[in-house]
Amino acid sequence: MLGHGLTIVLALCAAIFMAIGIVVRQRATMDVPSEDGVSTRMLATLLRRPLWWAGTGAAVLGFVFQALALIKGSLIVVQPILVSALLFTLPLSARLSGRRVTRTEWLWAGLLTVGLAVFVLLAKPGPQETPSSMTLAVIVSVACVVLVLACVVVAVRFPAGWQRAVLLAVAVGFLFGMVAMVTKIVMHMGADRGLLGVLATPAPYALVALGVFATLLQQSAFHAGALQTSVPTMLVLEPVVAILLGAVVLGEELDAGGAAAIALTIALAAMTVATVALAREEGAYEAELELKAARDPA
């Protein structure tokens, strides 16, 4: 029980720092033209901005808490809790921009909180099944990578707008879902083999490559336009992809049946609806701020 509670606390800490990272990085890049969203020019601009580095540092700290939660915690439990980052993003973003949180936003936040509370109380990982074969794991990984690359290739063919934003958001959702799965693998290997044993495998290097690519692509998605569409897409896809990969590759499952299973289904549905609604509200406001920053760079 203590282990399950500690996993939840660590996942909530991860959500807090991820929220800080999202808000600060968005503020640091608002005046970057959307047409530079998938380019080395955007990267060069960001690397010169201390505020972006501060936001990135917060995001990295959030990832550290996520990794700690995944040492004993299941992807099925940890990843949905990370959606609560929106609950912390909402007041922080409003505070930094000098606006008030609307009544509608508080209602959606309340629904998300209730859904999250029900999920935390009822979601218990079942006994882990035997992980899949290496062949199946490679096939699944290659399929995900091909899908991500296809999204990026098609996205850059569109001008800045909702089409590019959604395609990049789909790629980001899949990438961060893969990051969560590889993180779980690395932390499990570290507990069994130690640091040197892990470094002798390709897993940690794959994790770094995936994490860097996902972070940069996420920044590109933010600047492709239509934040109210791209943000909910990546936020909803990430836990879904992570949970599916955990089930297929790692053999994870949820220990719930009867009334608990029905309650969990309703809670997850409520969390999904609230997440999409809040992300659209926040994305629409961020889009307004970006447009204002583009018109008045000073």
Kinemage of the C-alpha trace (Angstrom):
@kinemage 1
@onewidth
@group {chain A} dominant
@subgroup {mainchain}
@vectorlist {calphas} color= white
{ca met a 1} P 0.000 0.000 0.000
{ca leu a 2} L 2.841 2.354 0.880
{ca gly a 3} L 4.477 1.626 -2.458
{ca his a 4} L 1.265 2.449 -4.335
{ca gly a 5} L 0.827 5.687 -2.381
{ca leu a 6} L 4.425 6.729 -3.021
{ca thr a 7} L 3.947 6.062 -6.741
{ca ile a 8} L 0.934 8.394 -6.781
{ca val a 9} L 2.814 11.143 -4.907
{ca leu a 10} L 5.776 10.918 -7.293
{ca ala a 11} L 3.458 10.988 -10.310
{ca leu a 12} L 1.729 14.110 -8.938
{ca cys a 13} L 5.130 15.771 -8.411
{ca ala a 14} L 5.964 14.908 -12.011
{ca ala a 15} L 2.707 16.516 -13.163
{ca ile a 16} L 3.457 19.731 -11.227
{ca phe a 17} L 6.904 20.220 -12.745
{ca met a 18} L 5.680 19.217 -16.205
{ca ala a 19} L 3.012 21.917 -15.912
{ca ile a 20} L 5.635 24.505 -14.972
{ca gly a 21} L 7.760 23.401 -17.909
{ca ile a 22} L 4.861 23.695 -20.367
{ca val a 23} L 3.801 27.169 -19.229
{ca val a 24} L 7.329 28.629 -19.047
{ca arg a 25} L 8.405 27.200 -22.414
{ca gln a 26} L 5.265 28.524 -24.079
{ca arg a 27} L 5.956 31.977 -22.650
{ca ala a 28} L 9.547 31.831 -23.894
{ca thr a 29} L 8.543 31.067 -27.479
{ca met a 30} L 5.470 33.167 -28.087
{ca asp a 31} L 7.198 35.614 -30.431
{ca val a 32} L 8.779 32.888 -32.574
{ca pro a 33} L 7.036 32.978 -35.982
{ca ser a 34} L 4.858 29.923 -36.599
{ca glu a 35} L 6.536 29.353 -39.971
{ca asp a 36} L 9.759 28.608 -38.069
{ca gly a 37} L 7.990 25.852 -36.107
{ca val a 38} L 9.873 22.920 -37.652
{ca ser a 39} L 13.306 24.355 -38.341
{ca thr a 40} L 16.823 24.779 -37.004
{ca arg a 41} L 16.084 28.506 -36.795
{ca met a 42} L 13.596 27.889 -33.988
{ca leu a 43} L 16.091 25.693 -32.141
{ca ala a 44} L 18.846 28.305 -32.466
{ca thr a 45} L 16.489 30.970 -31.102
{ca leu a 46} L 15.418 28.867 -28.126
{ca leu a 47} L 18.963 27.928 -27.160
{ca arg a 48} L 19.740 31.619 -26.608
{ca arg a 49} L 16.855 32.182 -24.208
{ca pro a 50} L 17.381 31.585 -20.452
{ca leu a 51} L 13.611 31.425 -19.889
{ca trp a 52} L 13.322 28.476 -22.268
{ca trp a 53} L 16.166 26.721 -20.454
{ca ala a 54} L 14.354 27.303 -17.139
{ca gly a 55} L 11.198 25.737 -18.549
{ca thr a 56} L 13.177 22.849 -19.969
{ca gly a 57} L 14.839 22.314 -16.593
{ca ala a 58} L 11.432 22.106 -14.917
{ca ala a 59} L 10.278 19.610 -17.556
{ca val a 60} L 13.397 17.497 -16.978
{ca leu a 61} L 12.736 17.508 -13.228
{ca gly a 62} L 9.195 16.376 -13.967
{ca phe a 63} L 10.599 13.524 -16.030
{ca val a 64} L 12.864 12.523 -13.116
{ca phe a 65} L 9.824 12.235 -10.826
{ca gln a 66} L 8.026 10.249 -13.524
{ca ala a 67} L 10.979 7.869 -13.788
{ca leu a 68} L 11.027 7.411 -10.003
{ca ala a 69} L 7.302 6.673 -10.032
{ca leu a 70} L 7.838 4.029 -12.711
{ca ile a 71} L 10.419 2.110 -10.660
{ca lys a 72} L 7.602 0.299 -8.871
{ca gly a 73} L 4.542 1.885 -10.463
{ca ser a 74} L 2.720 0.623 -13.527
{ca leu a 75} L 2.291 2.677 -16.699
{ca ile a 76} L -1.436 2.007 -16.286
{ca val a 77} L -1.408 3.974 -13.016
{ca val a 78} L 1.307 6.591 -13.567
{ca gln a 79} L 0.477 7.924 -17.041
{ca pro a 80} L -3.171 8.933 -16.450
{ca ile a 81} L -2.129 10.793 -13.286
{ca leu a 82} L 0.235 12.931 -15.369
{ca val a 83} L -2.826 14.382 -17.116
{ca ser a 84} L -3.383 16.308 -13.873
{ca ala a 85} L -0.633 18.638 -15.112
{ca leu a 86} L -3.504 20.615 -16.634
{ca leu a 87} L -4.841 21.335 -13.138
{ca phe a 88} L -1.551 23.053 -12.288
{ca thr a 89} L -1.105 24.630 -15.727
{ca leu a 90} L -4.430 26.440 -15.474
{ca pro a 91} L -3.806 28.703 -12.426
{ca leu a 92} L -0.098 29.126 -13.205
{ca ser a 93} L -0.776 30.277 -16.756
{ca ala a 94} L -3.526 32.608 -15.574
{ca arg a 95} L -1.242 34.074 -12.901
{ca leu a 96} L 1.624 34.756 -15.308
{ca ser a 97} L -0.648 36.334 -17.909
{ca gly a 98} L -2.622 38.430 -15.402
{ca arg a 99} L -6.007 36.924 -16.212
{ca arg a 100} L -8.682 35.239 -14.106
{ca val a 101} L -9.644 31.600 -14.441
{ca thr a 102} L -13.190 31.442 -15.802
{ca arg a 103} L -16.066 29.628 -14.113
{ca thr a 104} L -16.225 27.169 -17.005
{ca glu a 105} L -12.545 26.331 -16.581
{ca trp a 106} L -13.013 25.711 -12.858
{ca leu a 107} L -15.953 23.392 -13.613
{ca trp a 108} L -13.863 21.347 -16.064
{ca ala a 109} L -10.996 21.351 -13.566
{ca gly a 110} L -13.369 20.057 -10.899
{ca leu a 111} L -14.536 17.231 -13.176
{ca leu a 112} L -10.938 16.314 -13.930
{ca thr a 113} L -10.123 16.329 -10.196
{ca val a 114} L -13.056 14.064 -9.339
{ca gly a 115} L -12.230 11.677 -12.180
{ca leu a 116} L -8.594 11.603 -11.122
{ca ala a 117} L -9.520 10.954 -7.475
{ca val a 118} L -11.734 8.003 -8.434
{ca phe a 119} L -8.994 6.645 -10.687
{ca val a 120} L -6.316 6.935 -7.986
{ca leu a 121} L -8.520 5.183 -5.425
{ca leu a 122} L -9.563 2.293 -7.660
{ca ala a 123} L -6.712 1.756 -10.135
{ca lys a 124} L -4.505 -1.059 -8.921
{ca pro a 125} L -2.073 -2.847 -11.231
{ca gly a 126} L -2.645 -6.582 -11.435
{ca pro a 127} L 0.076 -9.228 -11.435
{ca gln a 128} L 2.361 -8.548 -14.374
{ca glu a 129} L 2.168 -11.080 -17.152
{ca thr a 130} L 5.223 -12.364 -19.010
{ca pro a 131} L 6.672 -9.580 -21.201
{ca ser a 132} L 6.331 -10.048 -24.944
{ca ser a 133} L 9.048 -11.575 -27.064
{ca met a 134} L 11.884 -9.405 -28.350
{ca thr a 135} L 10.568 -9.879 -31.891
{ca leu a 136} L 7.139 -8.452 -31.027
{ca ala a 137} L 8.714 -5.575 -29.058
{ca val a 138} L 10.884 -4.652 -32.063
{ca ile a 139} L 7.916 -4.853 -34.458
{ca val a 140} L 5.786 -2.622 -32.236
{ca ser a 141} L 8.647 -0.119 -31.778
{ca val a 142} L 9.380 0.054 -35.511
{ca ala a 143} L 5.678 0.543 -36.266
{ca cys a 144} L 5.510 3.459 -33.809
{ca val a 145} L 8.653 5.066 -35.248
{ca val a 146} L 7.338 4.729 -38.814
{ca leu a 147} L 4.046 6.336 -37.771
{ca val a 148} L 5.848 9.226 -36.067
{ca leu a 149} L 8.115 9.866 -39.059
{ca ala a 150} L 5.145 9.682 -41.439
{ca cys a 151} L 3.300 12.306 -39.368
{ca val a 152} L 6.325 14.619 -39.416
{ca val a 153} L 6.928 14.192 -43.165
{ca val a 154} L 3.308 14.915 -43.995
{ca ala a 155} L 3.118 17.783 -41.469
{ca val a 156} L 5.974 19.771 -43.010
{ca arg a 157} L 4.157 19.681 -46.356
{ca phe a 158} L 1.359 21.775 -44.871
{ca pro a 159} L 1.710 25.492 -44.153
{ca ala a 160} L 1.386 26.580 -40.530
{ca gly a 161} L -2.126 25.798 -39.375
{ca trp a 162} L -4.313 23.182 -37.733
{ca gln a 163} L -3.331 20.361 -40.122
{ca arg a 164} L 0.355 20.650 -39.275
{ca ala a 165} L -0.406 21.173 -35.595
{ca val a 166} L -2.548 18.037 -35.304
{ca leu a 167} L -0.097 15.821 -37.213
{ca leu a 168} L 2.806 16.989 -35.060
{ca ala a 169} L 0.693 16.544 -31.924
{ca val a 170} L -0.055 12.930 -32.910
{ca ala a 171} L 3.684 12.343 -33.382
{ca val a 172} L 4.410 13.942 -29.992
{ca gly a 173} L 1.757 11.847 -28.251
{ca phe a 174} L 3.233 8.639 -29.646
{ca leu a 175} L 6.799 9.718 -28.853
{ca phe a 176} L 6.076 10.558 -25.209
{ca gly a 177} L 4.120 7.313 -24.880
{ca met a 178} L 7.231 5.497 -26.124
{ca val a 179} L 9.398 7.568 -23.764
{ca ala a 180} L 7.251 6.401 -20.837
{ca met a 181} L 7.592 2.747 -21.868
{ca val a 182} L 11.374 2.939 -22.379
{ca thr a 183} L 11.702 4.805 -19.066
{ca lys a 184} L 9.885 1.957 -17.333
{ca ile a 185} L 12.259 -0.544 -18.975
{ca val a 186} L 15.368 1.447 -18.022
{ca met a 187} L 14.286 1.890 -14.397
{ca his a 188} L 13.457 -1.814 -14.108
{ca met a 189} L 16.834 -2.752 -15.586
{ca gly a 190} L 18.567 -0.332 -13.234
{ca ala a 191} L 16.972 -1.984 -10.214
{ca asp a 192} L 18.162 -5.411 -11.424
{ca arg a 193} L 21.560 -4.672 -12.991
{ca gly a 194} L 22.733 -1.383 -11.525
{ca leu a 195} L 23.864 1.741 -13.362
{ca leu a 196} L 26.811 0.153 -15.194
{ca gly a 197} L 24.661 -2.732 -16.326
{ca val a 198} L 22.086 -0.347 -17.794
{ca leu a 199} L 24.723 1.767 -19.555
{ca ala a 200} L 25.977 -1.373 -21.300
{ca thr a 201} L 22.608 -1.682 -23.085
{ca pro a 202} L 21.135 0.532 -25.857
{ca ala a 203} L 18.040 1.353 -23.753
{ca pro a 204} L 19.257 4.561 -22.000
{ca tyr a 205} L 20.647 6.008 -25.230
{ca ala a 206} L 17.390 5.276 -27.033
{ca leu a 207} L 15.588 7.014 -24.167
{ca val a 208} L 17.723 10.162 -24.487
{ca ala a 209} L 17.260 10.270 -28.268
{ca leu a 210} L 13.491 9.797 -27.987
{ca gly a 211} L 13.209 12.385 -25.205
{ca val a 212} L 15.163 15.085 -27.062
{ca phe a 213} L 13.306 14.489 -30.324
{ca ala a 214} L 9.916 14.469 -28.547
{ca thr a 215} L 10.676 17.727 -26.696
{ca leu a 216} L 11.790 19.567 -29.837
{ca leu a 217} L 8.851 18.237 -31.822
{ca gln a 218} L 6.484 19.310 -29.054
{ca gln a 219} L 7.859 22.828 -29.313
{ca ser a 220} L 7.289 22.696 -33.059
{ca ala a 221} L 3.697 21.546 -32.497
{ca phe a 222} L 3.120 24.521 -30.178
{ca his a 223} L 4.171 26.866 -32.981
{ca ala a 224} L 2.422 25.167 -35.856
{ca gly a 225} L -0.825 26.879 -34.886
{ca ala a 226} L -4.174 25.828 -33.407
{ca leu a 227} L -2.964 25.119 -29.869
{ca gln a 228} L -6.552 24.403 -28.849
{ca thr a 229} L -6.373 21.383 -31.147
{ca ser a 230} L -2.774 20.209 -30.758
{ca val a 231} L -2.542 20.382 -26.952
{ca pro a 232} L -5.504 18.078 -26.188
{ca thr a 233} L -4.393 15.701 -28.938
{ca met a 234} L -0.954 15.127 -27.415
{ca leu a 235} L -2.229 15.099 -23.811
{ca val a 236} L -4.834 12.419 -24.508
{ca leu a 237} L -2.665 10.304 -26.832
{ca glu a 238} L 0.355 10.054 -24.514
{ca pro a 239} L -1.261 8.009 -21.708
{ca val a 240} L -3.274 5.927 -24.197
{ca val a 241} L -0.148 4.979 -26.175
{ca ala a 242} L 1.869 4.349 -22.985
{ca ile a 243} L -0.826 2.086 -21.519
{ca leu a 244} L -1.204 0.131 -24.776
{ca leu a 245} L 2.562 -0.308 -25.063
{ca gly a 246} L 2.729 -1.362 -21.428
{ca ala a 247} L 0.077 -4.003 -22.044
{ca val a 248} L 1.469 -5.295 -25.362
{ca val a 249} L 5.219 -5.099 -24.686
{ca leu a 250} L 5.523 -5.321 -20.881
{ca gly a 251} L 2.491 -7.468 -20.072
{ca glu a 252} L 0.920 -4.965 -17.650
{ca glu a 253} L -2.750 -5.215 -16.737
{ca leu a 254} L -5.276 -3.540 -14.450
{ca asp a 255} L -6.704 -5.449 -11.485
{ca ala a 256} L -10.340 -4.346 -11.568
{ca gly a 257} L -13.631 -6.054 -12.138
{ca gly a 258} L -17.368 -5.549 -11.752
{ca ala a 259} L -18.368 -2.191 -10.267
{ca ala a 260} L -14.737 -1.028 -9.993
{ca ala a 261} L -14.196 -1.563 -13.720
{ca ile a 262} L -17.356 0.425 -14.551
{ca ala a 263} L -16.332 3.246 -12.186
{ca leu a 264} L -12.838 3.340 -13.700
{ca thr a 265} L -14.269 3.511 -17.213
{ca ile a 266} L -16.523 6.419 -16.245
{ca ala a 267} L -13.629 8.162 -14.446
{ca leu a 268} L -11.316 7.805 -17.459
{ca ala a 269} L -14.055 9.085 -19.783
{ca ala a 270} L -14.627 12.096 -17.522
{ca met a 271} L -10.886 12.778 -17.346
{ca thr a 272} L -10.599 12.598 -21.141
{ca val a 273} L -13.517 14.977 -21.734
{ca ala a 274} L -12.263 17.436 -19.096
{ca thr a 275} L -8.706 17.253 -20.451
{ca val a 276} L -9.822 18.051 -23.991
{ca ala a 277} L -12.049 20.910 -22.803
{ca leu a 278} L -9.384 22.475 -20.569
{ca ala a 279} L -6.664 22.074 -23.183
{ca arg a 280} L -8.852 23.745 -25.801
{ca glu a 281} L -9.576 26.655 -23.435
{ca glu a 282} L -5.898 27.059 -22.564
{ca gly a 283} L -4.783 26.562 -26.155
{ca ala a 284} L -7.186 29.211 -27.443
{ca tyr a 285} L -5.882 31.716 -24.909
{ca glu a 286} L -2.237 30.893 -25.650
{ca ala a 287} L -2.959 31.348 -29.357
{ca glu a 288} L -4.301 34.832 -28.628
{ca leu a 289} L -1.157 35.690 -26.661
{ca glu a 290} L 1.079 34.413 -29.464
{ca leu a 291} L -0.799 36.493 -32.023
{ca lys a 292} L -0.412 39.554 -29.808
{ca ala a 293} L 3.304 38.878 -29.347
{ca ala a 294} L 3.772 38.516 -33.116
{ca arg a 295} L 2.040 41.854 -33.714
{ca asp a 296} L 3.957 43.645 -30.954
{ca pro a 297} L 7.424 42.029 -30.549
{ca ala a 298} L 8.503 44.769 -28.163
